[in-house]
Amino acid sequence: MASRLRRIATRPFDSPPTWIAGEVGCGLQVSAPDTVPYAIWCAARHLDDLPEALWATASAGGDIDTTCAITGGIVAGRTGLSAVPAEWLDACEPLPASITIPGTTQQ
């Protein structure tokens, strides 16, 4: 995994995500070395824009749910819940009453 991270560390952020995925993989091999470097690059590319980070990550295909989960976790850790578009939250199923979202009164 380290060699793949080094390979893309200096790639410009204006590189197409599909090109980066071609360099290091995007989860088609269902392994960490084939998934994590791409997800980290996509997160770094859009560190302050959660929707754009997720759309860019998904654009290369591959193991989309896994790469987007990794990218989303990194970016949301920086931006917080407020970065999630309201229409995305509205489309979610309600959580069980025993689960609360930290920092909100929502359940």
PyMOL commands that place a pseudoatom at each C-alpha (Angstrom):
pseudoatom trace, name=CA, resn=MET, resi=1, chain=A, elem=C, hetatm=0, pos=[0.000, 0.000, 0.000]
pseudoatom trace, name=CA, resn=ALA, resi=2, chain=A, elem=C, hetatm=0, pos=[2.846, 2.390, 0.815]
pseudoatom trace, name=CA, resn=SER, resi=3, chain=A, elem=C, hetatm=0, pos=[4.248, 2.137, -2.703]
pseudoatom trace, name=CA, resn=ARG, resi=4, chain=A, elem=C, hetatm=0, pos=[0.872, 3.040, -4.202]
pseudoatom trace, name=CA, resn=LEU, resi=5, chain=A, elem=C, hetatm=0, pos=[0.498, 5.991, -1.835]
pseudoatom trace, name=CA, resn=ARG, resi=6, chain=A, elem=C, hetatm=0, pos=[3.968, 7.214, -2.824]
pseudoatom trace, name=CA, resn=ARG, resi=7, chain=A, elem=C, hetatm=0, pos=[3.087, 6.775, -6.500]
pseudoatom trace, name=CA, resn=ILE, resi=8, chain=A, elem=C, hetatm=0, pos=[0.146, 9.182, -6.298]
pseudoatom trace, name=CA, resn=ALA, resi=9, chain=A, elem=C, hetatm=0, pos=[1.421, 11.531, -3.583]
pseudoatom trace, name=CA, resn=THR, resi=10, chain=A, elem=C, hetatm=0, pos=[2.771, 13.986, -6.134]
pseudoatom trace, name=CA, resn=ARG, resi=11, chain=A, elem=C, hetatm=0, pos=[-0.005, 13.628, -8.705]
pseudoatom trace, name=CA, resn=PRO, resi=12, chain=A, elem=C, hetatm=0, pos=[-1.787, 16.932, -9.286]
pseudoatom trace, name=CA, resn=PHE, resi=13, chain=A, elem=C, hetatm=0, pos=[-5.318, 17.226, -7.955]
pseudoatom trace, name=CA, resn=ASP, resi=14, chain=A, elem=C, hetatm=0, pos=[-6.543, 18.203, -11.402]
pseudoatom trace, name=CA, resn=SER, resi=15, chain=A, elem=C, hetatm=0, pos=[-5.761, 14.660, -12.581]
pseudoatom trace, name=CA, resn=PRO, resi=16, chain=A, elem=C, hetatm=0, pos=[-8.936, 12.771, -13.467]
pseudoatom trace, name=CA, resn=PRO, resi=17, chain=A, elem=C, hetatm=0, pos=[-9.973, 10.297, -10.754]
pseudoatom trace, name=CA, resn=THR, resi=18, chain=A, elem=C, hetatm=0, pos=[-10.175, 7.576, -13.408]
pseudoatom trace, name=CA, resn=TRP, resi=19, chain=A, elem=C, hetatm=0, pos=[-6.495, 8.141, -14.204]
pseudoatom trace, name=CA, resn=ILE, resi=20, chain=A, elem=C, hetatm=0, pos=[-5.526, 7.848, -10.530]
pseudoatom trace, name=CA, resn=ALA, resi=21, chain=A, elem=C, hetatm=0, pos=[-7.657, 4.707, -10.231]
pseudoatom trace, name=CA, resn=GLY, resi=22, chain=A, elem=C, hetatm=0, pos=[-5.765, 3.287, -13.196]
pseudoatom trace, name=CA, resn=GLU, resi=23, chain=A, elem=C, hetatm=0, pos=[-2.502, 3.990, -11.380]
pseudoatom trace, name=CA, resn=VAL, resi=24, chain=A, elem=C, hetatm=0, pos=[-3.375, 2.479, -8.000]
pseudoatom trace, name=CA, resn=GLY, resi=25, chain=A, elem=C, hetatm=0, pos=[-6.714, 0.693, -8.333]
pseudoatom trace, name=CA, resn=CYS, resi=26, chain=A, elem=C, hetatm=0, pos=[-10.168, 1.530, -7.053]
pseudoatom trace, name=CA, resn=GLY, resi=27, chain=A, elem=C, hetatm=0, pos=[-11.217, -1.597, -5.241]
pseudoatom trace, name=CA, resn=LEU, resi=28, chain=A, elem=C, hetatm=0, pos=[-11.692, -4.047, -8.091]
pseudoatom trace, name=CA, resn=GLN, resi=29, chain=A, elem=C, hetatm=0, pos=[-9.289, -6.440, -6.357]
pseudoatom trace, name=CA, resn=VAL, resi=30, chain=A, elem=C, hetatm=0, pos=[-11.199, -5.987, -3.078]
pseudoatom trace, name=CA, resn=SER, resi=31, chain=A, elem=C, hetatm=0, pos=[-8.042, -5.410, -1.055]
pseudoatom trace, name=CA, resn=ALA, resi=32, chain=A, elem=C, hetatm=0, pos=[-6.741, -2.527, 1.034]
pseudoatom trace, name=CA, resn=PRO, resi=33, chain=A, elem=C, hetatm=0, pos=[-3.777, -1.780, -1.282]
pseudoatom trace, name=CA, resn=ASP, resi=34, chain=A, elem=C, hetatm=0, pos=[-6.190, -1.584, -4.222]
pseudoatom trace, name=CA, resn=THR, resi=35, chain=A, elem=C, hetatm=0, pos=[-8.736, 0.585, -2.374]
pseudoatom trace, name=CA, resn=VAL, resi=36, chain=A, elem=C, hetatm=0, pos=[-7.245, 2.830, 0.309]
pseudoatom trace, name=CA, resn=PRO, resi=37, chain=A, elem=C, hetatm=0, pos=[-4.725, 4.881, -1.740]
pseudoatom trace, name=CA, resn=TYR, resi=38, chain=A, elem=C, hetatm=0, pos=[-7.401, 5.911, -4.248]
pseudoatom trace, name=CA, resn=ALA, resi=39, chain=A, elem=C, hetatm=0, pos=[-9.874, 6.826, -1.504]
pseudoatom trace, name=CA, resn=ILE, resi=40, chain=A, elem=C, hetatm=0, pos=[-7.255, 8.893, 0.342]
pseudoatom trace, name=CA, resn=TRP, resi=41, chain=A, elem=C, hetatm=0, pos=[-6.322, 10.761, -2.851]
pseudoatom trace, name=CA, resn=CYS, resi=42, chain=A, elem=C, hetatm=0, pos=[-9.988, 11.558, -3.563]
pseudoatom trace, name=CA, resn=ALA, resi=43, chain=A, elem=C, hetatm=0, pos=[-10.483, 12.768, 0.008]
pseudoatom trace, name=CA, resn=ALA, resi=44, chain=A, elem=C, hetatm=0, pos=[-7.392, 14.976, -0.144]
pseudoatom trace, name=CA, resn=ARG, resi=45, chain=A, elem=C, hetatm=0, pos=[-8.548, 16.391, -3.477]
pseudoatom trace, name=CA, resn=HIS, resi=46, chain=A, elem=C, hetatm=0, pos=[-11.907, 17.523, -2.028]
pseudoatom trace, name=CA, resn=LEU, resi=47, chain=A, elem=C, hetatm=0, pos=[-11.191, 17.828, 1.688]
pseudoatom trace, name=CA, resn=ASP, resi=48, chain=A, elem=C, hetatm=0, pos=[-13.748, 20.600, 2.236]
pseudoatom trace, name=CA, resn=ASP, resi=49, chain=A, elem=C, hetatm=0, pos=[-16.519, 19.405, -0.103]
pseudoatom trace, name=CA, resn=LEU, resi=50, chain=A, elem=C, hetatm=0, pos=[-18.155, 16.138, 0.913]
pseudoatom trace, name=CA, resn=PRO, resi=51, chain=A, elem=C, hetatm=0, pos=[-20.561, 15.777, -2.038]
pseudoatom trace, name=CA, resn=GLU, resi=52, chain=A, elem=C, hetatm=0, pos=[-17.840, 16.501, -4.596]
pseudoatom trace, name=CA, resn=ALA, resi=53, chain=A, elem=C, hetatm=0, pos=[-15.462, 14.086, -2.834]
pseudoatom trace, name=CA, resn=LEU, resi=54, chain=A, elem=C, hetatm=0, pos=[-18.027, 11.310, -3.049]
pseudoatom trace, name=CA, resn=TRP, resi=55, chain=A, elem=C, hetatm=0, pos=[-18.999, 11.989, -6.679]
pseudoatom trace, name=CA, resn=ALA, resi=56, chain=A, elem=C, hetatm=0, pos=[-15.324, 12.073, -7.695]
pseudoatom trace, name=CA, resn=THR, resi=57, chain=A, elem=C, hetatm=0, pos=[-14.644, 8.830, -5.834]
pseudoatom trace, name=CA, resn=ALA, resi=58, chain=A, elem=C, hetatm=0, pos=[-17.610, 7.078, -7.441]
pseudoatom trace, name=CA, resn=SER, resi=59, chain=A, elem=C, hetatm=0, pos=[-16.672, 8.288, -10.927]
pseudoatom trace, name=CA, resn=ALA, resi=60, chain=A, elem=C, hetatm=0, pos=[-13.948, 5.676, -11.356]
pseudoatom trace, name=CA, resn=GLY, resi=61, chain=A, elem=C, hetatm=0, pos=[-16.195, 2.732, -10.581]
pseudoatom trace, name=CA, resn=GLY, resi=62, chain=A, elem=C, hetatm=0, pos=[-14.710, -0.244, -8.826]
pseudoatom trace, name=CA, resn=ASP, resi=63, chain=A, elem=C, hetatm=0, pos=[-15.763, -1.045, -5.272]
pseudoatom trace, name=CA, resn=ILE, resi=64, chain=A, elem=C, hetatm=0, pos=[-17.742, 2.197, -5.016]
pseudoatom trace, name=CA, resn=ASP, resi=65, chain=A, elem=C, hetatm=0, pos=[-19.408, 1.591, -1.659]
pseudoatom trace, name=CA, resn=THR, resi=66, chain=A, elem=C, hetatm=0, pos=[-16.072, 0.869, 0.009]
pseudoatom trace, name=CA, resn=THR, resi=67, chain=A, elem=C, hetatm=0, pos=[-14.069, 3.665, -1.608]
pseudoatom trace, name=CA, resn=CYS, resi=68, chain=A, elem=C, hetatm=0, pos=[-16.845, 6.177, -0.924]
pseudoatom trace, name=CA, resn=ALA, resi=69, chain=A, elem=C, hetatm=0, pos=[-17.128, 5.010, 2.691]
pseudoatom trace, name=CA, resn=ILE, resi=70, chain=A, elem=C, hetatm=0, pos=[-13.404, 5.607, 3.202]
pseudoatom trace, name=CA, resn=THR, resi=71, chain=A, elem=C, hetatm=0, pos=[-13.393, 8.946, 1.377]
pseudoatom trace, name=CA, resn=GLY, resi=72, chain=A, elem=C, hetatm=0, pos=[-16.588, 10.055, 3.098]
pseudoatom trace, name=CA, resn=GLY, resi=73, chain=A, elem=C, hetatm=0, pos=[-15.266, 9.139, 6.525]
pseudoatom trace, name=CA, resn=ILE, resi=74, chain=A, elem=C, hetatm=0, pos=[-12.128, 11.198, 5.998]
pseudoatom trace, name=CA, resn=VAL, resi=75, chain=A, elem=C, hetatm=0, pos=[-13.889, 14.255, 4.575]
pseudoatom trace, name=CA, resn=ALA, resi=76, chain=A, elem=C, hetatm=0, pos=[-16.828, 14.150, 7.008]
pseudoatom trace, name=CA, resn=GLY, resi=77, chain=A, elem=C, hetatm=0, pos=[-14.349, 13.901, 9.860]
pseudoatom trace, name=CA, resn=ARG, resi=78, chain=A, elem=C, hetatm=0, pos=[-13.074, 17.284, 8.760]
pseudoatom trace, name=CA, resn=THR, resi=79, chain=A, elem=C, hetatm=0, pos=[-16.310, 18.971, 7.673]
pseudoatom trace, name=CA, resn=GLY, resi=80, chain=A, elem=C, hetatm=0, pos=[-18.783, 17.522, 10.154]
pseudoatom trace, name=CA, resn=LEU, resi=81, chain=A, elem=C, hetatm=0, pos=[-22.449, 16.706, 9.701]
pseudoatom trace, name=CA, resn=SER, resi=82, chain=A, elem=C, hetatm=0, pos=[-23.229, 20.149, 8.327]
pseudoatom trace, name=CA, resn=ALA, resi=83, chain=A, elem=C, hetatm=0, pos=[-21.462, 19.189, 5.072]
pseudoatom trace, name=CA, resn=VAL, resi=84, chain=A, elem=C, hetatm=0, pos=[-24.045, 16.517, 4.313]
pseudoatom trace, name=CA, resn=PRO, resi=85, chain=A, elem=C, hetatm=0, pos=[-26.648, 18.016, 1.959]
pseudoatom trace, name=CA, resn=ALA, resi=86, chain=A, elem=C, hetatm=0, pos=[-30.091, 18.318, 3.564]
pseudoatom trace, name=CA, resn=GLU, resi=87, chain=A, elem=C, hetatm=0, pos=[-31.688, 16.387, 0.711]
pseudoatom trace, name=CA, resn=TRP, resi=88, chain=A, elem=C, hetatm=0, pos=[-29.367, 13.455, 1.438]
pseudoatom trace, name=CA, resn=LEU, resi=89, chain=A, elem=C, hetatm=0, pos=[-30.345, 13.473, 5.109]
pseudoatom trace, name=CA, resn=ASP, resi=90, chain=A, elem=C, hetatm=0, pos=[-34.028, 13.754, 4.198]
pseudoatom trace, name=CA, resn=ALA, resi=91, chain=A, elem=C, hetatm=0, pos=[-33.712, 10.661, 2.001]
pseudoatom trace, name=CA, resn=CYS, resi=92, chain=A, elem=C, hetatm=0, pos=[-32.384, 8.525, 4.874]
pseudoatom trace, name=CA, resn=GLU, resi=93, chain=A, elem=C, hetatm=0, pos=[-34.532, 6.103, 6.791]
pseudoatom trace, name=CA, resn=PRO, resi=94, chain=A, elem=C, hetatm=0, pos=[-35.149, 7.194, 10.375]
pseudoatom trace, name=CA, resn=LEU, resi=95, chain=A, elem=C, hetatm=0, pos=[-32.776, 5.789, 12.963]
pseudoatom trace, name=CA, resn=PRO, resi=96, chain=A, elem=C, hetatm=0, pos=[-34.107, 3.636, 15.790]
pseudoatom trace, name=CA, resn=ALA, resi=97, chain=A, elem=C, hetatm=0, pos=[-35.147, 5.720, 18.810]
pseudoatom trace, name=CA, resn=SER, resi=98, chain=A, elem=C, hetatm=0, pos=[-32.208, 4.351, 20.807]
pseudoatom trace, name=CA, resn=ILE, resi=99, chain=A, elem=C, hetatm=0, pos=[-29.673, 5.986, 18.445]
pseudoatom trace, name=CA, resn=THR, resi=100, chain=A, elem=C, hetatm=0, pos=[-28.952, 9.705, 18.503]
pseudoatom trace, name=CA, resn=ILE, resi=101, chain=A, elem=C, hetatm=0, pos=[-26.769, 11.798, 16.230]
pseudoatom trace, name=CA, resn=PRO, resi=102, chain=A, elem=C, hetatm=0, pos=[-24.105, 13.628, 18.276]
pseudoatom trace, name=CA, resn=GLY, resi=103, chain=A, elem=C, hetatm=0, pos=[-24.507, 17.379, 18.253]
pseudoatom trace, name=CA, resn=THR, resi=104, chain=A, elem=C, hetatm=0, pos=[-28.148, 17.310, 17.147]
pseudoatom trace, name=CA, resn=THR, resi=105, chain=A, elem=C, hetatm=0, pos=[-31.575, 16.680, 18.573]
pseudoatom trace, name=CA, resn=GLN, resi=106, chain=A, elem=C, hetatm=0, pos=[-32.381, 14.374, 15.647]
pseudoatom trace, name=CA, resn=GLN, resi=107, chain=A, elem=C, hetatm=0, pos=[-32.880, 10.684, 16.032]
for i in range(1, 107): cmd.bond("trace and resi %d" % i, "trace and resi %d" % (i + 1))
show_as sticks, trace
zoom trace
